[in-house]
Amino acid sequence: MSPYFPIDEYETRWERVLSEMRRRGLETAVVFGRGGGTMDSCGDVLYLSNHYAISGGMDSAIWSARSFAAVILRQGHAPQLHIDEPEVRSDLVSVSDVRSSTHPFRSVAKSLVEAGVSGPVALVGTHFIPVKYHGQLLEEAPAIEWVPTDDLVRSVRRYKSARELDAYRIGGEGATVGLNRLMEGLISGLSEEEAAGEAAREVVRRGGRLQMIGCNHGATLGFDQRFPLTGYSADTPQPGDMVTGTIHAAFFQGYYMDPGRTGVRGRPTPDQRRLIEAAADIVQRLSDMTRPGTRFLDVAAEGDRLTATFGGSVSAIMKNFPFFGHSIGLGFELPRISTSMSNADDMAHAGMVVGIEAFLSLEGVGAAFYEDILIIGRDGNELLTRSPPHWWA
């Protein structure tokens, strides 16, 4: 099997991260990632090495830190990959120096000590590294000062290469078809789980890996999913019910999207139609506004203004996600587009991929969710998720 990206793509990525390290005065960095069936913390290691740890589960008499891997980056040295598996997939992995260990945290620390590394070392992944494994680093390398630097690789991979954007375009096709199948099922009389199954088939057959297919309808519509454990329930929307559908997936080569739509099983009432169309309109307006050099705080402020102009009530999903979008890549990324979560210097740049979304609610009517994924371009934004804006009979 051949990797999707050629080796020069990874060499460019390594140099970009090393350059960012030099800018920050860093000589050495250790970048941890976690696979094992989840995509939420695998992105940095996947970006640097094309390695994904397949094994999950707890510690055992043989292994500790199952599903964790790490890349050591040192100025003037080639990257070194530490994995928890006995054999490396050399046909896929981009790093040539690979160390296999049943205790990857200890392996990383011992390797640094053997190389004579001491003093400050940037540690990427402190937001998910368990305390017990951090203790292994301290025990094996007492002369190293571990400096939390979780944004190091994220700050670089926020801006996608031309090859990454091509991968996103392929993923966008799967995201569009998958969401279409989901919404078609929800408005046509299928149960949520049946509609999700139709969507899942389309995503998987196009090379995607699902995290969650979210569905809701009826009285629970103000929440993200009707049944949070799976994302979809066995219930069937009834005629007249509003329905929401969203797909969270690594649609191609690990690149993530989470588009969503709202519809009605049958003909919408005037209030239902107004609610759904208003959510779509907010997303389209904010998408047009999100151009290179635009502050995300300004985009969010316009979103707040449009939401206030619409009126309505505040649903649970609006409280849970108080923003109008986010950067996206090998998982969800910062910055958020929010008046409470964005920083003053968070700007839109060409080469970023972002999700733009809106949540609206009307007491006695329901709640609407709408999200599109787009590439921010110098000469115009490129819409990746092209599902129809409205879904009803």
Helices and strands as residue ranges (DSSP letters): H 7-23, E 28-34, H 43-49, E 68-74, E 80-83, E 97-100, H 104-114, E 119-124, H 131-140, E 144-148, H 152-157, H 162-188, H 192-205, E 209-217, G 218-220, E 242-252, E 255-257, E 260-264, H 270-289, H 296-310, H 316-320, E 325-328, E 332-336, E 353-362, E 366-375, E 382-383
